[in-house]
């Protein structure tokens, strides 16, 4: 015969097999209506509450674990985002040290939040749910003992109703009935005391779980709000720094351009009187001439005292004979269509030096 197992004898195994057969037979008779079943409406209500409480607690545990996992995922994402910002943040930008400190504080805050909800909310719920498997096993044992009690009760009743009464068998059946009834009632009383207390205890567990979670959330979001405001302030200052640098660069370029234009204008003004042409060639200006000017586009004369000009024509300029006709300040010469701005203290007359078609009609 094969070895059954440590601590288990063949006699015990036979007894267990016999109990299972007896219970199965009793349940069949009860389902067929040939044997009555012990019912306890109050306990059945407690059992329904227990099953509901265990299902709700298991679902809450699952969802809370999912939330904790999501917090861990968000923490990892936040850390990577902060590291990315710290790597991109150049040393000469505003608040580089503050940015590094901000990244460290943010990471620490996430760590504390994750640890707190794990230790004070999830662990509390896990502890609450650890008692359910034991109670569930005792409920199952109660059900088995109730079947044993019903079977012993029916066996004792059948012996009493038999035509040939065997007092020894009746006494033994009565003894087995008393033992089965005692075991069943002890378990039944214990569970009837524990199940209502467990049912009421769920409220306190839910309060502690969500109150703790809410407190940690409030603290976390409050501190995170401060860090977010600090980050926003740093970004604002960085934008101001960029705008100032951009404005300074544009001002410097504008100043350099203005100085360049002024220098070019001064150079042109100072060099213009030195330029000279005689009979269309370079050289000293004839006596009485102030300087020469050059047409920058064609001009068709519309009056007899106007010059006919083409682009590139050079005109020698001299002052008016009558000083009263002179006009001070920078002024415009020739016509409103053909403009020569002359920085002279007097309004000059113009004479042609390039070709005969430039001679005014009054001189012909």
One Martini backbone bead per residue (centre of mass of N, CA, C, O) as a GRO file, in nm:
protein
  364
    1UNK     BB    1   0.096   0.035   0.023
    2UNK     BB    2   0.081   0.350  -0.006
    3UNK     BB    3   0.186   0.642   0.102
    4UNK     BB    4  -0.007   0.901   0.219
    5UNK     BB    5   0.113   1.072   0.471
    6UNK     BB    6   0.196   1.302   0.689
    7UNK     BB    7  -0.032   1.251   0.957
    8UNK     BB    8  -0.184   1.033   0.769
    9UNK     BB    9  -0.415   0.796   0.795
   10UNK     BB   10  -0.621   0.552   0.687
   11UNK     BB   11  -0.851   0.615   0.887
   12UNK     BB   12  -0.883   0.919   0.826
   13UNK     BB   13  -0.934   0.893   0.528
   14UNK     BB   14  -1.193   0.723   0.556
   15UNK     BB   15  -1.352   0.931   0.715
   16UNK     BB   16  -1.345   1.161   0.503
   17UNK     BB   17  -1.482   1.003   0.278
   18UNK     BB   18  -1.741   0.943   0.432
   19UNK     BB   19  -1.826   1.238   0.477
   20UNK     BB   20  -1.853   1.316   0.179
   21UNK     BB   21  -2.068   1.110   0.109
   22UNK     BB   22  -2.279   1.200   0.314
   23UNK     BB   23  -2.307   1.494   0.214
   24UNK     BB   24  -2.387   1.429  -0.074
   25UNK     BB   25  -2.640   1.271  -0.001
   26UNK     BB   26  -2.783   1.499   0.155
   27UNK     BB   27  -2.799   1.709  -0.077
   28UNK     BB   28  -2.970   1.536  -0.265
   29UNK     BB   29  -3.214   1.506  -0.076
   30UNK     BB   30  -3.269   1.813  -0.051
   31UNK     BB   31  -3.314   1.869  -0.356
   32UNK     BB   32  -3.550   1.644  -0.371
   33UNK     BB   33  -3.718   1.674  -0.086
   34UNK     BB   34  -3.639   1.425   0.130
   35UNK     BB   35  -3.491   1.661   0.296
   36UNK     BB   36  -3.429   1.870   0.531
   37UNK     BB   37  -3.315   2.213   0.597
   38UNK     BB   38  -3.116   2.418   0.756
   39UNK     BB   39  -3.228   2.750   0.844
   40UNK     BB   40  -3.086   3.104   0.836
   41UNK     BB   41  -3.179   3.415   0.772
   42UNK     BB   42  -2.977   3.590   0.927
   43UNK     BB   43  -2.721   3.455   0.813
   44UNK     BB   44  -2.777   3.502   0.512
   45UNK     BB   45  -2.754   3.808   0.535
   46UNK     BB   46  -2.464   3.810   0.635
   47UNK     BB   47  -2.347   3.662   0.392
   48UNK     BB   48  -2.424   3.875   0.180
   49UNK     BB   49  -2.261   4.104   0.308
   50UNK     BB   50  -1.988   3.967   0.296
   51UNK     BB   51  -1.969   3.932  -0.011
   52UNK     BB   52  -1.998   4.231  -0.073
   53UNK     BB   53  -1.761   4.334   0.098
   54UNK     BB   54  -1.540   4.168  -0.044
   55UNK     BB   55  -1.585   4.277  -0.332
   56UNK     BB   56  -1.542   4.577  -0.268
   57UNK     BB   57  -1.260   4.551  -0.142
   58UNK     BB   58  -1.121   4.422  -0.387
   59UNK     BB   59  -1.180   4.653  -0.584
   60UNK     BB   60  -1.044   4.876  -0.422
   61UNK     BB   61  -0.765   4.752  -0.422
   62UNK     BB   62  -0.727   4.747  -0.728
   63UNK     BB   63  -0.770   5.056  -0.779
   64UNK     BB   64  -0.551   5.158  -0.582
   65UNK     BB   65  -0.316   5.018  -0.723
   66UNK     BB   66  -0.357   5.165  -0.991
   67UNK     BB   67  -0.309   5.447  -0.874
   68UNK     BB   68  -0.023   5.399  -0.768
   69UNK     BB   69   0.091   5.326  -1.045
   70UNK     BB   70   0.022   5.599  -1.176
   71UNK     BB   71   0.197   5.770  -0.991
   72UNK     BB   72   0.461   5.633  -1.073
   73UNK     BB   73   0.438   5.710  -1.371
   74UNK     BB   74   0.424   6.018  -1.326
   75UNK     BB   75   0.693   6.039  -1.185
   76UNK     BB   76   0.866   5.941  -1.421
   77UNK     BB   77   0.770   6.157  -1.622
   78UNK     BB   78   0.856   6.402  -1.452
   79UNK     BB   79   1.157   6.336  -1.436
   80UNK     BB   80   1.213   6.339  -1.741
   81UNK     BB   81   1.118   6.630  -1.788
   82UNK     BB   82   1.314   6.768  -1.589
   83UNK     BB   83   1.573   6.660  -1.720
   84UNK     BB   84   1.529   6.788  -1.993
   85UNK     BB   85   1.524   7.082  -1.895
   86UNK     BB   86   1.805   7.079  -1.756
   87UNK     BB   87   1.966   7.010  -2.016
   88UNK     BB   88   1.863   7.266  -2.185
   89UNK     BB   89   1.959   7.453  -1.968
   90UNK     BB   90   2.147   7.718  -1.976
   91UNK     BB   91   2.383   7.876  -1.781
   92UNK     BB   92   2.300   8.187  -1.883
   93UNK     BB   93   2.036   8.153  -1.778
   94UNK     BB   94   1.781   8.217  -1.595
   95UNK     BB   95   1.781   8.020  -1.311
   96UNK     BB   96   1.960   7.758  -1.306
   97UNK     BB   97   1.970   7.679  -1.003
   98UNK     BB   98   1.663   7.687  -0.955
   99UNK     BB   99   1.599   7.461  -1.159
  100UNK     BB  100   1.753   7.234  -1.016
  101UNK     BB  101   1.601   7.254  -0.746
  102UNK     BB  102   1.317   7.206  -0.863
  103UNK     BB  103   1.367   6.917  -0.962
  104UNK     BB  104   1.430   6.795  -0.682
  105UNK     BB  105   1.164   6.877  -0.537
  106UNK     BB  106   0.972   6.727  -0.728
  107UNK     BB  107   1.081   6.442  -0.681
  108UNK     BB  108   1.036   6.435  -0.373
  109UNK     BB  109   0.730   6.479  -0.376
  110UNK     BB  110   0.657   6.222  -0.531
  111UNK     BB  111   0.782   6.021  -0.333
  112UNK     BB  112   0.610   6.095  -0.084
  113UNK     BB  113   0.334   6.043  -0.206
  114UNK     BB  114   0.370   5.745  -0.280
  115UNK     BB  115   0.445   5.648   0.008
  116UNK     BB  116   0.190   5.742   0.162
  117UNK     BB  117  -0.033   5.587  -0.003
  118UNK     BB  118   0.092   5.312   0.054
  119UNK     BB  119   0.112   5.307   0.374
  120UNK     BB  120  -0.187   5.463   0.454
  121UNK     BB  121  -0.386   5.311   0.239
  122UNK     BB  122  -0.306   5.035   0.119
  123UNK     BB  123  -0.217   4.885   0.377
  124UNK     BB  124  -0.484   4.920   0.527
  125UNK     BB  125  -0.651   4.757   0.318
  126UNK     BB  126  -0.491   4.495   0.330
  127UNK     BB  127  -0.544   4.436   0.628
  128UNK     BB  128  -0.853   4.419   0.604
  129UNK     BB  129  -0.847   4.173   0.383
  130UNK     BB  130  -0.702   3.937   0.550
  131UNK     BB  131  -0.974   3.832   0.705
  132UNK     BB  132  -1.149   3.697   0.481
  133UNK     BB  133  -1.034   3.410   0.428
  134UNK     BB  134  -1.090   3.297   0.712
  135UNK     BB  135  -1.397   3.349   0.718
  136UNK     BB  136  -1.460   3.192   0.462
  137UNK     BB  137  -1.361   2.917   0.574
  138UNK     BB  138  -1.562   2.910   0.817
  139UNK     BB  139  -1.818   2.914   0.649
  140UNK     BB  140  -1.761   2.651   0.500
  141UNK     BB  141  -1.749   2.481   0.760
  142UNK     BB  142  -2.034   2.538   0.854
  143UNK     BB  143  -2.174   2.407   0.612
  144UNK     BB  144  -2.065   2.125   0.667
  145UNK     BB  145  -2.175   2.100   0.963
  146UNK     BB  146  -2.469   2.132   0.879
  147UNK     BB  147  -2.484   1.873   0.714
  148UNK     BB  148  -2.399   1.687   0.944
  149UNK     BB  149  -2.638   1.757   1.122
  150UNK     BB  150  -2.862   1.675   0.928
  151UNK     BB  151  -2.770   1.383   0.896
  152UNK     BB  152  -2.784   1.304   1.197
  153UNK     BB  153  -3.082   1.373   1.233
  154UNK     BB  154  -3.195   1.178   1.017
  155UNK     BB  155  -3.071   0.917   1.133
  156UNK     BB  156  -3.206   0.930   1.410
  157UNK     BB  157  -3.501   0.938   1.304
  158UNK     BB  158  -3.493   0.666   1.148
  159UNK     BB  159  -3.436   0.485   1.398
  160UNK     BB  160  -3.697   0.567   1.557
  161UNK     BB  161  -3.897   0.468   1.309
  162UNK     BB  162  -3.831   0.191   1.330
  163UNK     BB  163  -3.939  -0.128   1.384
  164UNK     BB  164  -3.643  -0.203   1.466
  165UNK     BB  165  -3.501  -0.135   1.762
  166UNK     BB  166  -3.169  -0.008   1.825
  167UNK     BB  167  -3.036   0.113   2.103
  168UNK     BB  168  -2.738   0.138   2.028
  169UNK     BB  169  -2.776   0.298   1.765
  170UNK     BB  170  -2.938   0.526   1.885
  171UNK     BB  171  -2.726   0.624   2.085
  172UNK     BB  172  -2.505   0.679   1.879
  173UNK     BB  173  -2.670   0.880   1.705
  174UNK     BB  174  -2.719   1.078   1.936
  175UNK     BB  175  -2.424   1.142   1.986
  176UNK     BB  176  -2.359   1.247   1.699
  177UNK     BB  177  -2.568   1.469   1.703
  178UNK     BB  178  -2.455   1.631   1.941
  179UNK     BB  179  -2.176   1.682   1.817
  180UNK     BB  180  -2.270   1.826   1.553
  181UNK     BB  181  -2.433   2.047   1.691
  182UNK     BB  182  -2.202   2.179   1.851
  183UNK     BB  183  -2.013   2.255   1.619
  184UNK     BB  184  -2.215   2.422   1.462
  185UNK     BB  185  -2.298   2.630   1.684
  186UNK     BB  186  -2.022   2.748   1.741
  187UNK     BB  187  -1.973   2.861   1.457
  188UNK     BB  188  -2.235   3.022   1.432
  189UNK     BB  189  -2.190   3.215   1.672
  190UNK     BB  190  -1.925   3.340   1.585
  191UNK     BB  191  -2.027   3.454   1.311
  192UNK     BB  192  -2.265   3.624   1.432
  193UNK     BB  193  -2.056   3.817   1.571
  194UNK     BB  194  -1.850   3.896   1.333
  195UNK     BB  195  -2.007   3.991   1.082
  196UNK     BB  196  -2.137   4.255   1.187
  197UNK     BB  197  -1.867   4.387   1.270
  198UNK     BB  198  -1.743   4.380   0.986
  199UNK     BB  199  -1.961   4.546   0.845
  200UNK     BB  200  -1.915   4.807   1.021
  201UNK     BB  201  -1.598   4.840   0.966
  202UNK     BB  202  -1.600   4.950   0.672
  203UNK     BB  203  -1.638   5.250   0.728
  204UNK     BB  204  -1.368   5.307   0.871
  205UNK     BB  205  -1.191   5.215   0.635
  206UNK     BB  206  -1.292   5.418   0.423
  207UNK     BB  207  -1.224   5.669   0.581
  208UNK     BB  208  -0.918   5.623   0.615
  209UNK     BB  209  -0.846   5.591   0.320
  210UNK     BB  210  -0.974   5.865   0.198
  211UNK     BB  211  -0.866   6.064   0.401
  212UNK     BB  212  -0.568   6.008   0.354
  213UNK     BB  213  -0.570   6.057   0.050
  214UNK     BB  214  -0.675   6.349   0.059
  215UNK     BB  215  -0.446   6.466   0.232
  216UNK     BB  216  -0.213   6.396   0.037
  217UNK     BB  217  -0.325   6.544  -0.206
  218UNK     BB  218  -0.337   6.825  -0.088
  219UNK     BB  219  -0.038   6.852  -0.022
  220UNK     BB  220   0.075   6.793  -0.300
  221UNK     BB  221  -0.076   7.018  -0.466
  222UNK     BB  222   0.025   7.255  -0.300
  223UNK     BB  223   0.331   7.212  -0.351
  224UNK     BB  224   0.309   7.192  -0.662
  225UNK     BB  225   0.199   7.479  -0.701
  226UNK     BB  226   0.455   7.624  -0.607
  227UNK     BB  227   0.648   7.500  -0.816
  228UNK     BB  228   0.490   7.598  -1.064
  229UNK     BB  229   0.521   7.899  -1.000
  230UNK     BB  230   0.828   7.902  -1.009
  231UNK     BB  231   0.848   7.811  -1.303
  232UNK     BB  232   0.690   8.048  -1.421
  233UNK     BB  233   0.881   8.271  -1.320
  234UNK     BB  234   1.133   8.175  -1.469
  235UNK     BB  235   1.012   8.194  -1.755
  236UNK     BB  236   0.951   8.495  -1.744
  237UNK     BB  237   1.245   8.589  -1.697
  238UNK     BB  238   1.358   8.459  -1.953
  239UNK     BB  239   1.191   8.626  -2.152
  240UNK     BB  240   1.298   8.900  -2.057
  241UNK     BB  241   1.590   8.843  -2.123
  242UNK     BB  242   1.549   8.799  -2.427
  243UNK     BB  243   1.423   9.077  -2.490
  244UNK     BB  244   1.664   9.248  -2.399
  245UNK     BB  245   1.871   9.127  -2.593
  246UNK     BB  246   1.716   9.192  -2.852
  247UNK     BB  247   1.696   9.500  -2.808
  248UNK     BB  248   2.003   9.556  -2.783
  249UNK     BB  249   2.080   9.451  -3.064
  250UNK     BB  250   1.899   9.642  -3.229
  251UNK     BB  251   2.018   9.908  -3.118
  252UNK     BB  252   2.306   9.859  -3.210
  253UNK     BB  253   2.242   9.839  -3.511
  254UNK     BB  254   2.111  10.119  -3.537
  255UNK     BB  255   2.353  10.284  -3.438
  256UNK     BB  256   2.552  10.186  -3.653
  257UNK     BB  257   2.383  10.283  -3.897
  258UNK     BB  258   2.371  10.582  -3.822
  259UNK     BB  259   2.677  10.628  -3.816
  260UNK     BB  260   2.725  10.542  -4.109
  261UNK     BB  261   2.540  10.750  -4.243
  262UNK     BB  262   2.675  10.999  -4.121
  263UNK     BB  263   2.953  10.944  -4.236
  264UNK     BB  264   2.868  10.940  -4.534
  265UNK     BB  265   2.746  11.225  -4.539
  266UNK     BB  266   2.996  11.374  -4.444
  267UNK     BB  267   3.177  11.274  -4.674
  268UNK     BB  268   3.006  11.390  -4.905
  269UNK     BB  269   2.998  11.688  -4.811
  270UNK     BB  270   3.313  11.725  -4.794
  271UNK     BB  271   3.367  11.620  -5.100
  272UNK     BB  272   3.190  11.790  -5.295
  273UNK     BB  273   3.352  12.065  -5.319
  274UNK     BB  274   3.612  11.914  -5.437
  275UNK     BB  275   3.467  11.873  -5.678
  276UNK     BB  276   3.543  11.882  -6.038
  277UNK     BB  277   3.459  12.051  -6.358
  278UNK     BB  278   3.578  12.091  -6.703
  279UNK     BB  279   3.428  12.035  -6.984
  280UNK     BB  280   3.355  11.735  -6.856
  281UNK     BB  281   3.604  11.743  -6.664
  282UNK     BB  282   3.830  11.694  -6.441
  283UNK     BB  283   3.886  11.960  -6.195
  284UNK     BB  284   3.887  12.270  -6.156
  285UNK     BB  285   3.691  12.517  -6.079
  286UNK     BB  286   3.560  12.773  -6.188
  287UNK     BB  287   3.506  13.077  -6.129
  288UNK     BB  288   3.208  13.101  -5.906
  289UNK     BB  289   3.186  12.811  -5.834
  290UNK     BB  290   3.082  12.579  -5.602
  291UNK     BB  291   2.961  12.311  -5.746
  292UNK     BB  292   2.864  11.986  -5.828
  293UNK     BB  293   2.599  11.800  -5.996
  294UNK     BB  294   2.394  11.494  -6.022
  295UNK     BB  295   2.185  11.314  -6.202
  296UNK     BB  296   1.944  11.047  -6.107
  297UNK     BB  297   1.740  11.143  -6.339
  298UNK     BB  298   1.527  11.216  -6.562
  299UNK     BB  299   1.438  11.547  -6.726
  300UNK     BB  300   1.163  11.736  -6.843
  301UNK     BB  301   1.113  12.030  -6.962
  302UNK     BB  302   0.834  12.291  -6.900
  303UNK     BB  303   1.028  12.539  -6.907
  304UNK     BB  304   1.243  12.794  -7.003
  305UNK     BB  305   1.406  12.784  -6.702
  306UNK     BB  306   1.476  12.483  -6.760
  307UNK     BB  307   1.628  12.172  -6.743
  308UNK     BB  308   1.759  11.920  -6.944
  309UNK     BB  309   1.773  11.587  -6.812
  310UNK     BB  310   2.004  11.323  -6.749
  311UNK     BB  311   2.135  11.051  -6.648
  312UNK     BB  312   2.458  11.178  -6.532
  313UNK     BB  313   2.441  11.466  -6.531
  314UNK     BB  314   2.643  11.760  -6.496
  315UNK     BB  315   2.630  12.040  -6.262
  316UNK     BB  316   2.708  12.367  -6.219
  317UNK     BB  317   2.726  12.562  -5.919
  318UNK     BB  318   2.589  12.886  -5.832
  319UNK     BB  319   2.538  13.181  -5.702
  320UNK     BB  320   2.359  13.442  -5.643
  321UNK     BB  321   2.379  13.776  -5.708
  322UNK     BB  322   2.135  13.810  -5.518
  323UNK     BB  323   2.106  13.779  -5.180
  324UNK     BB  324   1.786  13.803  -5.150
  325UNK     BB  325   1.741  13.520  -5.317
  326UNK     BB  326   1.835  13.371  -5.091
  327UNK     BB  327   1.825  13.046  -4.925
  328UNK     BB  328   1.813  12.897  -4.636
  329UNK     BB  329   1.893  12.603  -4.579
  330UNK     BB  330   1.775  12.326  -4.676
  331UNK     BB  331   1.718  12.272  -5.034
  332UNK     BB  332   1.542  12.294  -5.339
  333UNK     BB  333   1.620  12.215  -5.682
  334UNK     BB  334   1.454  12.311  -5.987
  335UNK     BB  335   1.221  12.073  -5.910
  336UNK     BB  336   0.970  11.863  -5.793
  337UNK     BB  337   1.070  11.620  -5.974
  338UNK     BB  338   1.368  11.733  -5.955
  339UNK     BB  339   1.588  11.644  -5.691
  340UNK     BB  340   1.814  11.868  -5.508
  341UNK     BB  341   2.000  11.849  -5.224
  342UNK     BB  342   2.138  12.147  -5.068
  343UNK     BB  343   2.397  12.225  -4.829
  344UNK     BB  344   2.333  12.551  -4.840
  345UNK     BB  345   2.320  12.902  -4.761
  346UNK     BB  346   2.220  12.912  -5.063
  347UNK     BB  347   2.043  12.982  -5.356
  348UNK     BB  348   2.120  12.854  -5.655
  349UNK     BB  349   2.255  12.840  -5.962
  350UNK     BB  350   2.240  12.679  -6.284
  351UNK     BB  351   2.488  12.524  -6.495
  352UNK     BB  352   2.605  12.393  -6.777
  353UNK     BB  353   2.877  12.124  -6.869
  354UNK     BB  354   2.807  11.897  -7.089
  355UNK     BB  355   2.564  12.008  -7.278
  356UNK     BB  356   2.367  12.203  -7.485
  357UNK     BB  357   2.078  12.086  -7.385
  358UNK     BB  358   2.121  12.221  -7.082
  359UNK     BB  359   2.058  12.498  -7.170
  360UNK     BB  360   1.887  12.750  -7.103
  361UNK     BB  361   1.661  12.940  -7.282
  362UNK     BB  362   1.774  13.227  -7.181
  363UNK     BB  363   2.079  13.158  -7.303
  364UNK     BB  364   2.021  13.122  -7.622
   0.00000   0.00000   0.00000
